[in-house]
Amino acid sequence: RGESDYVPQVVVLTIEVAKLAVCAAVLCVGEGFGPVCTGFLRQSAQSAVPALLYLLQNNIIFFALSRIDAPTFQVLYQSKIALTALLSVLMLGRRLSARQWLALLLLTGA
């Protein structure tokens, strides 16, 4: 819990910008410039809200790591998988098979 030599928000933002740059470069160079790049920009704009939520989540993760010990954090972090599945069933009306529930149980319990 000592002082870090970096600013967590800068780390998260740098990672996200790097991922965006790599994805754009691979897509545009691999497929050629033009309609594909335009489509990528349109899709990127549509994904802005989930991306910003993911950015916020990563900042919260760094904050949590600075406040709690690693084992506790890991247990809480793993529980988000189960919570996401449960909320997708409750809020989105998805149905999970018995095999999927078993896999979820093994994934979060392991």
Secondary structure, 3 states (H helix, E strand, C coil): CCCCCCCHHHHHHHHHHHHHHHHHHHHHHHHCCCHHHHHHHHHHHHCHHHHHHHHHHHHHHHHHHHHCCHHHHHHHHHHHHHHHHHHHHHHHCCCCCHHHHHHHHHHHHC
